Amino acid sequence: MAGNEWINGYLEAILDSGATASGGGGGGGGGGGGGGGGDPRSPVAGASSSSVSPRGPHMNFSPTHYFVEEVVKGVDESDLHRTWIKVVATRNARERSTRLENMCWRIWHLARKKKQLELEGIQRMSARQKEQEQVRLEATEDLAEDLSESEKGDTVGELAPLETPKKKFQRNFSDLTVWSDENKEKKLYIVLISVHGLVRGENMELGSDSDTGGQVKYVVELARALAMMPGVYRVDLFTRQVSSHDVDWSYGEPTEMLTSGSHDAEGSGESAGAYIVRIPCGPSNKYLKKEALWPYLQEFVDGALAHILNMSKVLGEQVGRGKPVLPYVIHGHYADAGDVAALLSGALNVPMVLTGHSLGRNKLEQIMKQGRMSKEEIDSTYKIMRRIEGEELALDAAELVITSTRQEIDEQWGLYDGFDVKLEKVLRARTRRGVSCHGRFMPRMVVIPPGMDFSNVVAEDIDGDGDKDDISLDGASPRSLPPIWAEVFRFLTNPHKPMILALSRPDPKKNITTLVKAFGECRPLRELANLTLIMGNRDDIEEMPPGNANVLTTVLKLIDKYDLYGSVAIPKHHNQADVPEIYRLTAKMKVCYMPYPPCFKIQRLTLTENVGYFLQGVFINPALVEPFGLTLIEAAAHGLPIVATKNGGPVDITNALNNGLLVDPHDQNAIADALLKLVADKNLWQECRKNGLRNIHLYSWPEHCRTYLTRVAGCRIRNPRWLKDTPADAGADDEEAEDSLMDFQDLSLRLSIDGERCSLNEPASSDPQDQVQRIMNKIKQSSPAAAAEGEKNPAEVHAPGTVNKYPHLRRRRRLFIVAVDCYGDDGKASRKMLQVIQEVFRAVRSDSQMSKISGFALSTAMPLSETLQLLKLGKISPTDFDALICGSGSEVYYPGTAQCVDAQGRLRPDQDYLHHINHRWSHDGARQTIGKLMAAHDGSDNTVEPDVESCNAHCVSFFVRDPKKVNTIDEMRERLRMRGLRCHLMYCRNSTRLQVVPLMASRSQALRYLFVRWGLPVRNMYLIVGDHGDTDREELLSGLHKTVIVKGVTEKGSEDLLRSSGSYHREDVVPSESPLAATTRSDPKADEIMRALKEVTKASSGM
């Protein structure tokens, strides 16, 4: 075992300790086993009986005890202890030596694995720091171009690495107007999103599983509080709908009212208030853990988008003077909801806010440090890489990131590619000066501590000593006490003693086991107080998730080990209404000692009284890392001093409230000392109580919401341009005419709206009426000037006399989108693409009823010019399509529509769409940065070169010379984010092109734009794709649209360039099985495509 001195040292210490205790012990492994002849976990193993520590026996150091408790437990191998017991029990010296040696080799292997993982972590951090320095150097060069000499110096100084300690991250509030009652005339619509867990307004099942915790309570109370603020009309809290027999029926209800809104609001309509809106996604009959929800988030987005658009119309009728009232802000909570909010924000062009709650990169670092799991094992268990990518996507889109503490900004968000404190500071300064940032962007981070609902808190006398309304159990009838009190008291031998309360779910990171050890090994603490552990709800430990079950099992074993029966309460059940009563019980339960108990004689405490003093309860949160610590606020509101972990949010809370002590969660002696100090020192207890009650208003919901709305109002409020630019006169008449067509069709007056555009100029075939004739005339005569221009169009984009002011999409009931990426080795479209288009036309038009209500669209990475050439080659008229989505979603065209034809009769893109996707886009910034990154990859300048013909104002295109030499999309996206550039990248056209489009542009988002702009629901769209394609193909495969995968038309695509090793997987994005997808079985003929279309329609009808 040469080179493993740490093991040899432990073994020698164990042998020496064993020899001292037993008077024997050999000089080898057998001696070690013989020397440690007792249970090494016993606190007195190897200790002299005459030695008594002032803190009790737990203060005596025993190498044997330390080895087993710290080393063996530290590698998280439960069977190692069983092996040790076998070593001790074995009488044969040779067998004992063999067992001990085998166990040590196992520990050495695990320690070596941990060291290797730590080294990999150091290497990653080193590479990241090197990259950050390079990014800051580039930023210094790029951002200093248009500044004065003095400003250039400021920029360089701000971006240069600092050798001095970091200054606290501070914000400038001077330009913000605090939200007040003056805003009560506003009628704002706010959307909150919290996807996972079980969310309802009453009787929340907090702690029922790891997904239903403090976040659920936070978002529900935030929704209620925001709805009561002046100027807020409606708040919708979106979550997943669960219609499963495994959960309560209430989680399957589509909507639930939380509050009807502000009571003093004037003119409140029937839709005012706060509501939980449950959106179905994924299997409707299953409750899914958050790790399993990732492939179904696009379905959630489409369902939420439909609700928002419907609600916007309703609110427009109530308070918007007939115009839709879109959300003022969309706020995502946690990574999954952040991903959803980013897509919704992009589809609606409204601001987005993000709250991370718990961050994936931080969790990954913490687990990696433990050395118990490899990165692959962590990702398999927690889907951690998909979670991190969701957080990065949310950072790309967010205007504002709300955190609970400064530690979250500095130490957690600082780990992400999409946020750099120094670069954010420089960009913000440039924005204030009115200087261009060249497309670089960093979201603003602000600290807004969560609020608390004080409605269930009995008002406390701040200046009192806490003696008012003390609880007395003498002579009290059990019926007069709250039920949860009786549930706690039945565990306790002496319920009169003060109580130490811990309230959390039984999660390993909550560190409950260390608290029990601290309590069990400190005899004075056991003498003075009881310990109450509220660890969620349980029926049978064996039916709980493994992690939670292990924690509970360990707690029970520790209770038995330290003989804590009668001193520890572990109720099995409680509901949300019981929580305030638990706090009140802890705050008011006290005992009077006259004089001190004997155990005080061995304590190092300074006591000011010697006769007749009181001891009272304390709340503790010993979590390894606590993102915020809402329970600490609740405890303080009930007058309880606190002991809390020094890692995370509790640092800010204790600084603000000044009502407790911070401890190292790994140091059980420090935990015991802090608890003992607060329990026994009445003056300190009363000071902490008063400070907490005096400052608790800082964490009220009104204070939180006021700061929240002030910050949101400071964001750049944006809305779709077409809401303002659509004319209200002639255009409105045309809209009314087209809407009337839809109404008549719903009444079974079948108007021909298939691919033959000339039929729109003729009366309907079924009993035409005067009103119908008038409508048809309006449509025909809507734009004669544009029709005349159409005759001059050299590309024959439209036929004479058929130009409409608005796209036919407005009247479609179904839309068939061909998005087959069939390209040759040279990147040019193959004839198979034409074949698929023609067969889709034949399939749809073979059904006369379907043809009347259906339209077609083409979605491709090619520019418009190449798309039209392809259609001309196949003798397909562009007007056969209602929409052409070109340039990987960077442009949308409507052939045969007046607004998409310029003065020369040429097609031009939808200008509203271009304005829609222009947010955070810099064409030159993307082009220059991509060129630098690709050139730096292998030291040459010819990895990629500009593809000028494929470029447009919102698409930067490059030829890829050798796909084997370029970075993957993951790697490129990481580097762009670190530089503050928010873009959408894809390799396309059989890996021959790299295209960069705006963040809000993509082929999938273009479909949602068609829904938002023209009212064609996504669930009525049919997407036809190949079995391979561009790197953005995965984004097209999930959502509420129906998908038909045509086999055999694409031999290869660009997917190999999508992800690098160690990234998330395809199954984290696309469901492995879905009723919304079907695959053709043979050649892509019309009848086979129609069969697949009918199959997917039938399968999805039951959703």
Secondary structure, DSSP 4 states (H G I P E B T S, - for coil): -TT-HHHHHHHHHHHHHHHHHHS---SSHHHHHHHT-S-TTSTTTT--TT---TT-GGGS--HHHHIIIIIIHHTT-HHHHHHHHHHHH---HHHHHHHHHHHHHHHHHHHHHHHHHHHHHHHHHHHHHHHHHHHHHHHHHHHTTTS-HHHHHHHHHHHSPPSSPPPPP----TT-PPP-GGGTT--EEEEEE--SS---SSS--TTSSTTSSHHHHHHHHHHHHHHTSTTEEEEEEEEE----TTS-GGGG-SEEEEE---TT-TT--TT-EEEEEEE--S-TT----GGG-GGGHHHHHHHHHHHHHHHHHHHHHHHSTTS----SEEEEEHHHHHHHHHHHHHHHT--EEEE-SS-HHHHHHHHHHHTSS-HHHHHHHH-HHHHHHHHHHHHHH-SEEEES-HHIIIIIGGGSTT--HHHHHHHHHHHHHT---TTB---EEEE----B--TTSPP--TTS-S-TT----TT--GGGS-HHHHHHHTTBS-TTS-EEEEE--S-GGG-HHHHHHHHHH-HHHHHH-EEEEE----S-GGGS-HHHHHHHHHHHHHHHHTT-TBTEE--S---TTHHHHHHHHHHH-EEEESS--GGGGG-----S-SSSEEEE-EEEE--SSBSS-HHHHHHHHTT--EEEESSBTHHHHHHHH--EEEE-TT-HHHHHHHHHHHHH-HHHHHHHHHHHHHHGGGGBHHHHHHHHHHHHHTS-----THHHHS-SSHHHHHHHHHHHHHHHHHTT-----SS-GGGGGS--SS---HHHHHHHHHHHTS-HHHHHHHTT-TT--S-TT--BSS-GGGG-SEEEEE----B-TTSPBPHHHHHHHHHHHHHHHTSHHHHHTEEEEEE-SS-HHHHHHHHHHTT--GGG-SEEEEGGGTEEE-TTBGGGB-TTS-B---HHHHHHH-TT--HHHHHHHHHHHHHHHHS-S-SEEE-GGG-BTTBEEEEES-GGGSPPHHHHHHHHHHTTB-EEEEEETTTTEEEEEETT--HHHHHHHHHHHH---GGGEEEEEESS--TTHHHHHSSSSEEEEETTS-S--SGGGT--TTS--GGGTS-SS-TTEEE--SS--HHHHHHHHHHHHHHHTT-
